[in-house]
Amino acid sequence: MNKNKKRGGGSASKGGDRKGARKGKRQSFKEDPFFSSESKKRLKYDDEIRSDDESDDDRNDAVGLGSGEEEEEAAAEEIIEETPIEKRLRLSKDSSSSRTAGRLRRAIASRVQKPESTDEFRILVKHRQSVTAVVLSEDDFRGFSASKDGTILHWDVDSGKGEKYQWPSNEVLKSHGVKDPLGRATKHSKQMLALAVSSDGRYLASGGLDRHIHLWDTRTREHVQAFPGHRGPVSCLTFRQGTSELFSGSYDRTIKIWNAEDRTYINTLYGHQGEVLSMDCLRKERLLTVGHDRSMMLFKVPEESRLVFRAPACSLECCSFISNDEFLSGSDDGSVELWTMLRKKPVCIVKNAHPLLAAHKNVEQQDGDRIPNGHTESYDCSSTYSWISSVTSCRGSDLAASGAGNGFVRLWSIESESNAIQPLHNLPVIGFVNSLAIAKSGGFLVAGVGKEPRLGRWGLIPAARNGVAIHSLKLSSDTNKL
């Protein structure tokens, strides 16, 4: 019995010790400043709520109860406070950076007014052969164009006055990195296929059949560097916005990354099983490409990974970013597709976007029109004229455009909520629209027009004029929409 009592007493004492230990732990937890103090996130959240809930009178009272030093600091802050003009410029700059980064969407498509009968494209700059590429500077004041004869022009958007870039001698080209300055590797090696201008407007990159990327100084219009490395013609170029990082795509199915400022090679991206035909890039290190392998790829450069999107039918010819998560493409079967990162197939397809039978006609054919039986009028029904040769978008907005050889440039409204593409207006132009660019303000559109397609000579429109055509876009005064 005594042993049992001892044992029982021992167990009771142990239980008491355990309870005391638990109480001690609880007290230590309460006394510990780590557990007694609130987290920084909660304090910050509470401070924000309190600051929002405070009335103006309370804030004024708090300022009035401050010390003399605090009043002096407040007065100093008022002295150095930005002026209304500086504030307007800062807000405009922040808004512009958000648009270029793809975070802000402006509603411009609904503001584009229907063109009048007198509104039409006018030739701004003339070229001897078909224009293959057109780009605009960041401020929309200057433009650059290239053609199949190797000519590169630098022109003013308002006046149309242009200056020609002069190719240096073979000795200079060789010293700048050209491995075949005489062009023995490829016939017609001076033919240009792609252009790209940096965001700061300092560098212009060109590429073509000579398999090199040529770097030009836009201030002096002089050739500064040539990047060899591609084993096929350079078909597309683009700069990452806000940087000197340059991407190039080629018929050799590779994509190379360069640094224009340091004039160095960085890396090579693989993935396409066919010729790379078009590419686009925003501020993020995300590169959008399309190729003859019926695929569209979104390369995540830092992660060294890619997303593959499969076209439903034919080859994709061109592409353009709408935002960081949406992009547009055009195919050689006449379709315009809208894509998102969430699906590997298009969320919207506009088939027969540029009707075949509308080519070379003074009147526009409506989508879905059919030829009645017994109709004797002849038409040029070559599918070459309906190929979507170019697509573009107004950066940071819902306005897009596409071009082909059927006689019209079509404007589109991108509806992200419903994943739809709605047609807006048709702008008549004769010739193959090989390249398009819309001003960031949405005030005008430029098109690189030619008698022949950009990548070949399988089509011909004799009535076309080789050059850069410009068309003004009239916007309504509703500026409250974003």
LUMKE-857489 format. One record per residue (C-alpha): residue number from 1; x, y, z; chain. Coordinates in steps of 0.1 Angstrom, whole numbers. Layout:
<atoms>
ATOM / NUM / X / Y / Z / A $
...
</atoms>
This chain:
<atoms>
ATOM / 1 / 0 / 0 / 0 / A $
ATOM / 2 / 27 / 24 / 9 / A $
ATOM / 3 / 44 / 16 / -24 / A $
ATOM / 4 / 12 / 22 / -43 / A $
ATOM / 5 / 7 / 55 / -24 / A $
ATOM / 6 / 42 / 65 / -32 / A $
ATOM / 7 / 37 / 56 / -68 / A $
ATOM / 8 / 4 / 75 / -69 / A $
ATOM / 9 / 20 / 104 / -51 / A $
ATOM / 10 / 48 / 103 / -76 / A $
ATOM / 11 / 25 / 103 / -105 / A $
ATOM / 12 / 5 / 131 / -90 / A $
ATOM / 13 / 37 / 151 / -85 / A $
ATOM / 14 / 47 / 144 / -121 / A $
ATOM / 15 / 13 / 156 / -133 / A $
ATOM / 16 / 16 / 187 / -112 / A $
ATOM / 17 / 50 / 193 / -126 / A $
ATOM / 18 / 37 / 189 / -161 / A $
ATOM / 19 / 8 / 213 / -155 / A $
ATOM / 20 / 33 / 237 / -140 / A $
ATOM / 21 / 55 / 234 / -170 / A $
ATOM / 22 / 26 / 240 / -193 / A $
ATOM / 23 / 16 / 271 / -174 / A $
ATOM / 24 / 52 / 282 / -174 / A $
ATOM / 25 / 54 / 278 / -211 / A $
ATOM / 26 / 22 / 297 / -216 / A $
ATOM / 27 / 35 / 325 / -194 / A $
ATOM / 28 / 68 / 325 / -212 / A $
ATOM / 29 / 49 / 327 / -245 / A $
ATOM / 30 / 29 / 356 / -233 / A $
ATOM / 31 / 60 / 373 / -219 / A $
ATOM / 32 / 80 / 366 / -251 / A $
ATOM / 33 / 80 / 399 / -272 / A $
ATOM / 34 / 79 / 378 / -304 / A $
ATOM / 35 / 44 / 364 / -295 / A $
ATOM / 36 / 31 / 396 / -278 / A $
ATOM / 37 / 40 / 419 / -307 / A $
ATOM / 38 / 18 / 420 / -338 / A $
ATOM / 39 / 33 / 411 / -372 / A $
ATOM / 40 / 46 / 439 / -395 / A $
ATOM / 41 / 21 / 430 / -422 / A $
ATOM / 42 / -9 / 433 / -397 / A $
ATOM / 43 / 5 / 466 / -383 / A $
ATOM / 44 / 9 / 480 / -418 / A $
ATOM / 45 / -26 / 468 / -428 / A $
ATOM / 46 / -40 / 484 / -396 / A $
ATOM / 47 / -21 / 516 / -403 / A $
ATOM / 48 / -35 / 518 / -438 / A $
ATOM / 49 / -70 / 513 / -426 / A $
ATOM / 50 / -66 / 539 / -399 / A $
ATOM / 51 / -51 / 564 / -424 / A $
ATOM / 52 / -81 / 558 / -447 / A $
ATOM / 53 / -106 / 561 / -420 / A $
ATOM / 54 / -92 / 592 / -405 / A $
ATOM / 55 / -112 / 623 / -413 / A $
ATOM / 56 / -97 / 655 / -427 / A $
ATOM / 57 / -103 / 673 / -394 / A $
ATOM / 58 / -84 / 646 / -375 / A $
ATOM / 59 / -55 / 649 / -399 / A $
ATOM / 60 / -55 / 687 / -396 / A $
ATOM / 61 / -55 / 684 / -358 / A $
ATOM / 62 / -27 / 660 / -360 / A $
ATOM / 63 / -7 / 684 / -381 / A $
ATOM / 64 / -15 / 712 / -358 / A $
ATOM / 65 / -4 / 693 / -327 / A $
ATOM / 66 / 30 / 686 / -343 / A $
ATOM / 67 / 62 / 701 / -331 / A $
ATOM / 68 / 79 / 731 / -347 / A $
ATOM / 69 / 104 / 709 / -364 / A $
ATOM / 70 / 76 / 688 / -380 / A $
ATOM / 71 / 60 / 721 / -393 / A $
ATOM / 72 / 92 / 732 / -408 / A $
ATOM / 73 / 97 / 698 / -425 / A $
ATOM / 74 / 61 / 700 / -439 / A $
ATOM / 75 / 68 / 735 / -452 / A $
ATOM / 76 / 100 / 723 / -469 / A $
ATOM / 77 / 81 / 695 / -485 / A $
ATOM / 78 / 55 / 720 / -498 / A $
ATOM / 79 / 82 / 741 / -513 / A $
ATOM / 80 / 98 / 712 / -532 / A $
ATOM / 81 / 64 / 697 / -542 / A $
ATOM / 82 / 60 / 691 / -579 / A $
ATOM / 83 / 42 / 716 / -601 / A $
ATOM / 84 / 10 / 707 / -619 / A $
ATOM / 85 / 30 / 704 / -652 / A $
ATOM / 86 / 55 / 681 / -636 / A $
ATOM / 87 / 28 / 660 / -621 / A $
ATOM / 88 / 10 / 657 / -655 / A $
ATOM / 89 / 43 / 646 / -671 / A $
ATOM / 90 / 50 / 621 / -644 / A $
ATOM / 91 / 15 / 605 / -647 / A $
ATOM / 92 / 18 / 604 / -684 / A $
ATOM / 93 / 51 / 587 / -682 / A $
ATOM / 94 / 38 / 561 / -657 / A $
ATOM / 95 / 8 / 554 / -679 / A $
ATOM / 96 / 30 / 550 / -709 / A $
ATOM / 97 / 53 / 526 / -692 / A $
ATOM / 98 / 23 / 506 / -680 / A $
ATOM / 99 / 9 / 504 / -715 / A $
ATOM / 100 / 42 / 493 / -730 / A $
ATOM / 101 / 46 / 467 / -703 / A $
ATOM / 102 / 11 / 453 / -712 / A $
ATOM / 103 / -6 / 461 / -679 / A $
ATOM / 104 / -29 / 488 / -690 / A $
ATOM / 105 / -54 / 486 / -719 / A $
ATOM / 106 / -67 / 517 / -737 / A $
ATOM / 107 / -101 / 515 / -754 / A $
ATOM / 108 / -91 / 530 / -788 / A $
ATOM / 109 / -110 / 507 / -811 / A $
ATOM / 110 / -144 / 521 / -802 / A $
ATOM / 111 / -131 / 557 / -808 / A $
ATOM / 112 / -120 / 550 / -844 / A $
ATOM / 113 / -144 / 568 / -867 / A $
ATOM / 114 / -155 / 554 / -900 / A $
ATOM / 115 / -133 / 567 / -928 / A $
ATOM / 116 / -150 / 590 / -953 / A $
ATOM / 117 / -150 / 584 / -990 / A $
ATOM / 118 / -122 / 610 / -995 / A $
ATOM / 119 / -99 / 593 / -968 / A $
ATOM / 120 / -74 / 570 / -984 / A $
ATOM / 121 / -38 / 558 / -982 / A $
ATOM / 122 / -12 / 582 / -997 / A $
ATOM / 123 / 23 / 573 / -1006 / A $
ATOM / 124 / 46 / 589 / -982 / A $
ATOM / 125 / 79 / 574 / -993 / A $
ATOM / 126 / 87 / 557 / -1027 / A $
ATOM / 127 / 109 / 526 / -1032 / A $
ATOM / 128 / 121 / 510 / -1064 / A $
ATOM / 129 / 111 / 475 / -1054 / A $
ATOM / 130 / 86 / 460 / -1029 / A $
ATOM / 131 / 88 / 473 / -994 / A $
ATOM / 132 / 94 / 444 / -970 / A $
ATOM / 133 / 96 / 461 / -935 / A $
ATOM / 134 / 83 / 493 / -919 / A $
ATOM / 135 / 89 / 504 / -883 / A $
ATOM / 136 / 82 / 535 / -863 / A $
ATOM / 137 / 103 / 552 / -836 / A $
ATOM / 138 / 91 / 554 / -800 / A $
ATOM / 139 / 79 / 590 / -804 / A $
ATOM / 140 / 61 / 582 / -837 / A $
ATOM / 141 / 80 / 612 / -854 / A $
ATOM / 142 / 103 / 591 / -875 / A $
ATOM / 143 / 99 / 560 / -896 / A $
ATOM / 144 / 122 / 534 / -913 / A $
ATOM / 145 / 116 / 512 / -943 / A $
ATOM / 146 / 135 / 486 / -963 / A $
ATOM / 147 / 129 / 470 / -997 / A $
ATOM / 148 / 140 / 441 / -1018 / A $
ATOM / 149 / 167 / 462 / -1036 / A $
ATOM / 150 / 185 / 466 / -1003 / A $
ATOM / 151 / 175 / 502 / -998 / A $
ATOM / 152 / 170 / 515 / -962 / A $
ATOM / 153 / 152 / 548 / -958 / A $
ATOM / 154 / 149 / 571 / -928 / A $
ATOM / 155 / 119 / 595 / -932 / A $
ATOM / 156 / 99 / 620 / -913 / A $
ATOM / 157 / 63 / 611 / -907 / A $
ATOM / 158 / 48 / 646 / -912 / A $
ATOM / 159 / 67 / 657 / -942 / A $
ATOM / 160 / 77 / 624 / -958 / A $
ATOM / 161 / 113 / 637 / -964 / A $
ATOM / 162 / 136 / 608 / -963 / A $
ATOM / 163 / 173 / 601 / -962 / A $
ATOM / 164 / 190 / 569 / -976 / A $
ATOM / 165 / 214 / 548 / -956 / A $
ATOM / 166 / 246 / 543 / -975 / A $
ATOM / 167 / 262 / 509 / -975 / A $
ATOM / 168 / 299 / 511 / -967 / A $
ATOM / 169 / 327 / 495 / -988 / A $
ATOM / 170 / 335 / 458 / -987 / A $
ATOM / 171 / 366 / 465 / -966 / A $
ATOM / 172 / 346 / 484 / -940 / A $
ATOM / 173 / 319 / 456 / -940 / A $
ATOM / 174 / 346 / 430 / -935 / A $
ATOM / 175 / 361 / 450 / -906 / A $
ATOM / 176 / 326 / 453 / -890 / A $
ATOM / 177 / 322 / 415 / -889 / A $
ATOM / 178 / 308 / 406 / -924 / A $
ATOM / 179 / 322 / 372 / -934 / A $
ATOM / 180 / 311 / 375 / -970 / A $
ATOM / 181 / 311 / 412 / -980 / A $
ATOM / 182 / 309 / 404 / -1018 / A $
ATOM / 183 / 277 / 384 / -1013 / A $
ATOM / 184 / 289 / 352 / -1030 / A $
ATOM / 185 / 270 / 330 / -1005 / A $
ATOM / 186 / 236 / 341 / -1016 / A $
ATOM / 187 / 222 / 357 / -1047 / A $
ATOM / 188 / 209 / 392 / -1043 / A $
ATOM / 189 / 224 / 393 / -1008 / A $
ATOM / 190 / 215 / 430 / -1003 / A $
ATOM / 191 / 178 / 422 / -1002 / A $
ATOM / 192 / 163 / 433 / -969 / A $
ATOM / 193 / 136 / 413 / -951 / A $
ATOM / 194 / 134 / 428 / -916 / A $
ATOM / 195 / 139 / 459 / -896 / A $
ATOM / 196 / 139 / 468 / -859 / A $
ATOM / 197 / 146 / 501 / -840 / A $
ATOM / 198 / 155 / 503 / -804 / A $
ATOM / 199 / 133 / 521 / -779 / A $
ATOM / 200 / 158 / 550 / -774 / A $
ATOM / 201 / 159 / 554 / -812 / A $
ATOM / 202 / 197 / 551 / -813 / A $
ATOM / 203 / 201 / 517 / -831 / A $
ATOM / 204 / 185 / 503 / -862 / A $
ATOM / 205 / 189 / 467 / -870 / A $
ATOM / 206 / 184 / 452 / -905 / A $
ATOM / 207 / 185 / 416 / -918 / A $
ATOM / 208 / 181 / 399 / -951 / A $
ATOM / 209 / 194 / 373 / -975 / A $
ATOM / 210 / 231 / 379 / -966 / A $
ATOM / 211 / 226 / 360 / -933 / A $
ATOM / 212 / 239 / 389 / -912 / A $
ATOM / 213 / 223 / 413 / -888 / A $
ATOM / 214 / 235 / 448 / -896 / A $
ATOM / 215 / 235 / 475 / -869 / A $
ATOM / 216 / 232 / 511 / -878 / A $
ATOM / 217 / 235 / 544 / -859 / A $
ATOM / 218 / 203 / 564 / -866 / A $
ATOM / 219 / 220 / 597 / -857 / A $
ATOM / 220 / 247 / 594 / -883 / A $
ATOM / 221 / 231 / 568 / -905 / A $
ATOM / 222 / 264 / 549 / -906 / A $
ATOM / 223 / 270 / 511 / -904 / A $
ATOM / 224 / 285 / 503 / -870 / A $
ATOM / 225 / 285 / 465 / -867 / A $
ATOM / 226 / 275 / 432 / -884 / A $
ATOM / 227 / 265 / 401 / -865 / A $
ATOM / 228 / 273 / 368 / -884 / A $
ATOM / 229 / 261 / 334 / -871 / A $
ATOM / 230 / 229 / 325 / -890 / A $
ATOM / 231 / 231 / 299 / -917 / A $
ATOM / 232 / 201 / 311 / -935 / A $
ATOM / 233 / 184 / 344 / -944 / A $
ATOM / 234 / 174 / 367 / -915 / A $
ATOM / 235 / 136 / 369 / -918 / A $
ATOM / 236 / 126 / 388 / -886 / A $
ATOM / 237 / 140 / 412 / -860 / A $
ATOM / 238 / 128 / 428 / -828 / A $
ATOM / 239 / 142 / 448 / -799 / A $
ATOM / 240 / 130 / 442 / -763 / A $
ATOM / 241 / 113 / 474 / -753 / A $
ATOM / 242 / 134 / 497 / -731 / A $
ATOM / 243 / 166 / 477 / -737 / A $
ATOM / 244 / 193 / 472 / -763 / A $
ATOM / 245 / 186 / 434 / -764 / A $
ATOM / 246 / 180 / 423 / -799 / A $
ATOM / 247 / 163 / 391 / -812 / A $
ATOM / 248 / 168 / 377 / -847 / A $
ATOM / 249 / 150 / 348 / -865 / A $
ATOM / 250 / 162 / 330 / -895 / A $
ATOM / 251 / 154 / 304 / -921 / A $
ATOM / 252 / 179 / 281 / -903 / A $
ATOM / 253 / 151 / 276 / -877 / A $
ATOM / 254 / 171 / 293 / -849 / A $
ATOM / 255 / 166 / 324 / -829 / A $
ATOM / 256 / 196 / 344 / -817 / A $
ATOM / 257 / 200 / 370 / -789 / A $
ATOM / 258 / 223 / 399 / -792 / A $
ATOM / 259 / 232 / 430 / -773 / A $
ATOM / 260 / 233 / 461 / -795 / A $
ATOM / 261 / 250 / 483 / -769 / A $
ATOM / 262 / 279 / 459 / -762 / A $
ATOM / 263 / 277 / 445 / -798 / A $
ATOM / 264 / 280 / 410 / -785 / A $
ATOM / 265 / 263 / 376 / -790 / A $
ATOM / 266 / 243 / 363 / -760 / A $
ATOM / 267 / 225 / 330 / -768 / A $
ATOM / 268 / 206 / 308 / -793 / A $
ATOM / 269 / 171 / 296 / -789 / A $
ATOM / 270 / 159 / 264 / -805 / A $
ATOM / 271 / 125 / 248 / -810 / A $
ATOM / 272 / 110 / 255 / -844 / A $
ATOM / 273 / 111 / 228 / -870 / A $
ATOM / 274 / 106 / 252 / -899 / A $
ATOM / 275 / 117 / 286 / -910 / A $
ATOM / 276 / 111 / 314 / -884 / A $
ATOM / 277 / 90 / 340 / -902 / A $
ATOM / 278 / 79 / 366 / -876 / A $
ATOM / 279 / 85 / 377 / -840 / A $
ATOM / 280 / 75 / 403 / -814 / A $
ATOM / 281 / 86 / 413 / -779 / A $
ATOM / 282 / 73 / 436 / -752 / A $
ATOM / 283 / 91 / 448 / -721 / A $
ATOM / 284 / 92 / 414 / -704 / A $
ATOM / 285 / 118 / 388 / -715 / A $
ATOM / 286 / 91 / 370 / -734 / A $
ATOM / 287 / 96 / 364 / -771 / A $
ATOM / 288 / 67 / 355 / -795 / A $
ATOM / 289 / 76 / 337 / -827 / A $
ATOM / 290 / 58 / 319 / -856 / A $
ATOM / 291 / 72 / 296 / -882 / A $
ATOM / 292 / 64 / 274 / -912 / A $
ATOM / 293 / 60 / 244 / -889 / A $
ATOM / 294 / 25 / 255 / -880 / A $
ATOM / 295 / 35 / 265 / -845 / A $
ATOM / 296 / 37 / 296 / -824 / A $
ATOM / 297 / 61 / 297 / -795 / A $
ATOM / 298 / 64 / 319 / -765 / A $
ATOM / 299 / 100 / 318 / -752 / A $
ATOM / 300 / 106 / 326 / -715 / A $
ATOM / 301 / 142 / 336 / -719 / A $
ATOM / 302 / 153 / 337 / -682 / A $
ATOM / 303 / 137 / 304 / -674 / A $
ATOM / 304 / 150 / 288 / -706 / A $
ATOM / 305 / 116 / 274 / -714 / A $
ATOM / 306 / 89 / 278 / -740 / A $
ATOM / 307 / 52 / 274 / -746 / A $
ATOM / 308 / 41 / 258 / -778 / A $
ATOM / 309 / 8 / 267 / -796 / A $
ATOM / 310 / -4 / 247 / -825 / A $
ATOM / 311 / -22 / 263 / -855 / A $
ATOM / 312 / -53 / 244 / -865 / A $
ATOM / 313 / -45 / 243 / -902 / A $
ATOM / 314 / -19 / 261 / -923 / A $
ATOM / 315 / 13 / 279 / -917 / A $
ATOM / 316 / 14 / 310 / -895 / A $
ATOM / 317 / 30 / 340 / -914 / A $
ATOM / 318 / 30 / 368 / -888 / A $
ATOM / 319 / 23 / 376 / -851 / A $
ATOM / 320 / 20 / 405 / -827 / A $
ATOM / 321 / 15 / 410 / -790 / A $
ATOM / 322 / -17 / 425 / -778 / A $
ATOM / 323 / -7 / 423 / -741 / A $
ATOM / 324 / 15 / 401 / -721 / A $
ATOM / 325 / -11 / 374 / -721 / A $
ATOM / 326 / -27 / 379 / -755 / A $
ATOM / 327 / -14 / 378 / -790 / A $
ATOM / 328 / -25 / 379 / -826 / A $
ATOM / 329 / -14 / 359 / -856 / A $
ATOM / 330 / -22 / 356 / -893 / A $
ATOM / 331 / -19 / 325 / -915 / A $
ATOM / 332 / -16 / 317 / -952 / A $
ATOM / 333 / -51 / 304 / -954 / A $
ATOM / 334 / -65 / 339 / -948 / A $
ATOM / 335 / -74 / 335 / -911 / A $
ATOM / 336 / -66 / 358 / -882 / A $
ATOM / 337 / -63 / 341 / -848 / A $
ATOM / 338 / -65 / 354 / -812 / A $
ATOM / 339 / -45 / 335 / -786 / A $
ATOM / 340 / -41 / 335 / -749 / A $
ATOM / 341 / -15 / 319 / -726 / A $
ATOM / 342 / -41 / 297 / -710 / A $
ATOM / 343 / -49 / 277 / -741 / A $
ATOM / 344 / -28 / 260 / -767 / A $
ATOM / 345 / -53 / 266 / -794 / A $
ATOM / 346 / -68 / 299 / -807 / A $
ATOM / 347 / -96 / 313 / -786 / A $
ATOM / 348 / -110 / 330 / -817 / A $
ATOM / 349 / -105 / 325 / -854 / A $
ATOM / 350 / -117 / 348 / -881 / A $
ATOM / 351 / -117 / 328 / -913 / A $
ATOM / 352 / -115 / 345 / -947 / A $
ATOM / 353 / -105 / 377 / -930 / A $
ATOM / 354 / -94 / 391 / -963 / A $
ATOM / 355 / -118 / 378 / -989 / A $
ATOM / 356 / -103 / 366 / -1021 / A $
ATOM / 357 / -127 / 382 / -1046 / A $
ATOM / 358 / -123 / 416 / -1031 / A $
ATOM / 359 / -89 / 421 / -1047 / A $
ATOM / 360 / -86 / 448 / -1073 / A $
ATOM / 361 / -122 / 458 / -1069 / A $
ATOM / 362 / -136 / 493 / -1063 / A $
ATOM / 363 / -164 / 480 / -1041 / A $
ATOM / 364 / -159 / 460 / -1010 / A $
ATOM / 365 / -172 / 424 / -1008 / A $
ATOM / 366 / -190 / 415 / -976 / A $
ATOM / 367 / -178 / 384 / -957 / A $
ATOM / 368 / -198 / 354 / -966 / A $
ATOM / 369 / -209 / 366 / -1001 / A $
ATOM / 370 / -213 / 338 / -1027 / A $
ATOM / 371 / -211 / 338 / -1065 / A $
ATOM / 372 / -245 / 329 / -1080 / A $
ATOM / 373 / -247 / 301 / -1106 / A $
ATOM / 374 / -243 / 314 / -1141 / A $
ATOM / 375 / -224 / 344 / -1131 / A $
ATOM / 376 / -201 / 354 / -1160 / A $
ATOM / 377 / -179 / 382 / -1145 / A $
ATOM / 378 / -143 / 371 / -1142 / A $
ATOM / 379 / -123 / 374 / -1110 / A $
ATOM / 380 / -88 / 369 / -1099 / A $
ATOM / 381 / -92 / 341 / -1074 / A $
ATOM / 382 / -55 / 333 / -1066 / A $
ATOM / 383 / -52 / 325 / -1029 / A $
ATOM / 384 / -19 / 344 / -1028 / A $
ATOM / 385 / -39 / 376 / -1024 / A $
ATOM / 386 / -57 / 365 / -993 / A $
ATOM / 387 / -26 / 354 / -973 / A $
ATOM / 388 / -23 / 374 / -941 / A $
ATOM / 389 / 11 / 389 / -947 / A $
ATOM / 390 / 12 / 413 / -917 / A $
ATOM / 391 / -6 / 420 / -884 / A $
ATOM / 392 / 1 / 447 / -858 / A $
ATOM / 393 / -15 / 463 / -828 / A $
ATOM / 394 / -15 / 497 / -812 / A $
ATOM / 395 / 6 / 492 / -781 / A $
ATOM / 396 / -14 / 491 / -749 / A $
ATOM / 397 / -48 / 492 / -766 / A $
ATOM / 398 / -75 / 470 / -782 / A $
ATOM / 399 / -69 / 482 / -817 / A $
ATOM / 400 / -53 / 459 / -843 / A $
ATOM / 401 / -48 / 457 / -880 / A $
ATOM / 402 / -41 / 431 / -907 / A $
ATOM / 403 / -29 / 433 / -942 / A $
ATOM / 404 / -29 / 410 / -973 / A $
ATOM / 405 / -30 / 414 / -1011 / A $
ATOM / 406 / -67 / 416 / -1016 / A $
ATOM / 407 / -69 / 454 / -1017 / A $
ATOM / 408 / -77 / 463 / -981 / A $
ATOM / 409 / -61 / 468 / -947 / A $
ATOM / 410 / -86 / 457 / -921 / A $
ATOM / 411 / -89 / 472 / -886 / A $
ATOM / 412 / -100 / 450 / -857 / A $
ATOM / 413 / -113 / 454 / -822 / A $
ATOM / 414 / -99 / 429 / -797 / A $
ATOM / 415 / -124 / 421 / -770 / A $
ATOM / 416 / -105 / 403 / -742 / A $
ATOM / 417 / -135 / 396 / -719 / A $
ATOM / 418 / -154 / 377 / -746 / A $
ATOM / 419 / -123 / 364 / -764 / A $
ATOM / 420 / -135 / 378 / -797 / A $
ATOM / 421 / -122 / 398 / -827 / A $
ATOM / 422 / -147 / 423 / -842 / A $
ATOM / 423 / -142 / 439 / -876 / A $
ATOM / 424 / -141 / 477 / -876 / A $
ATOM / 425 / -133 / 493 / -909 / A $
ATOM / 426 / -116 / 485 / -942 / A $
ATOM / 427 / -89 / 509 / -956 / A $
ATOM / 428 / -85 / 504 / -994 / A $
ATOM / 429 / -49 / 500 / -1007 / A $
ATOM / 430 / -36 / 484 / -1039 / A $
ATOM / 431 / -7 / 460 / -1035 / A $
ATOM / 432 / 7 / 434 / -1011 / A $
ATOM / 433 / 7 / 448 / -976 / A $
ATOM / 434 / 40 / 433 / -964 / A $
ATOM / 435 / 44 / 453 / -931 / A $
ATOM / 436 / 22 / 474 / -908 / A $
ATOM / 437 / 27 / 497 / -879 / A $
ATOM / 438 / 2 / 517 / -859 / A $
ATOM / 439 / 12 / 549 / -840 / A $
ATOM / 440 / 11 / 546 / -802 / A $
ATOM / 441 / -14 / 574 / -801 / A $
ATOM / 442 / -36 / 556 / -826 / A $
ATOM / 443 / -36 / 586 / -849 / A $
ATOM / 444 / -23 / 570 / -880 / A $
ATOM / 445 / -12 / 538 / -896 / A $
ATOM / 446 / 17 / 531 / -920 / A $
ATOM / 447 / 19 / 502 / -945 / A $
ATOM / 448 / 48 / 488 / -965 / A $
ATOM / 449 / 33 / 481 / -999 / A $
ATOM / 450 / 48 / 463 / -1029 / A $
ATOM / 451 / 39 / 446 / -1061 / A $
ATOM / 452 / 53 / 414 / -1048 / A $
ATOM / 453 / 50 / 395 / -1015 / A $
ATOM / 454 / 77 / 399 / -989 / A $
ATOM / 455 / 92 / 365 / -989 / A $
ATOM / 456 / 89 / 356 / -1026 / A $
ATOM / 457 / 78 / 364 / -1061 / A $
ATOM / 458 / 48 / 340 / -1065 / A $
ATOM / 459 / 23 / 369 / -1068 / A $
ATOM / 460 / 23 / 401 / -1088 / A $
ATOM / 461 / 0 / 432 / -1087 / A $
ATOM / 462 / 11 / 455 / -1115 / A $
ATOM / 463 / -11 / 483 / -1105 / A $
ATOM / 464 / 5 / 486 / -1071 / A $
ATOM / 465 / 31 / 513 / -1062 / A $
ATOM / 466 / 62 / 503 / -1042 / A $
ATOM / 467 / 65 / 525 / -1012 / A $
ATOM / 468 / 53 / 534 / -977 / A $
ATOM / 469 / 16 / 544 / -975 / A $
ATOM / 470 / 1 / 563 / -946 / A $
ATOM / 471 / -35 / 566 / -935 / A $
ATOM / 472 / -48 / 589 / -908 / A $
ATOM / 473 / -72 / 575 / -882 / A $
ATOM / 474 / -98 / 599 / -868 / A $
ATOM / 475 / -106 / 593 / -831 / A $
ATOM / 476 / -136 / 606 / -813 / A $
ATOM / 477 / -130 / 630 / -784 / A $
ATOM / 478 / -139 / 605 / -757 / A $
ATOM / 479 / -107 / 605 / -737 / A $
ATOM / 480 / -121 / 592 / -705 / A $
ATOM / 481 / -120 / 555 / -715 / A $
ATOM / 482 / -89 / 534 / -707 / A $
</atoms>
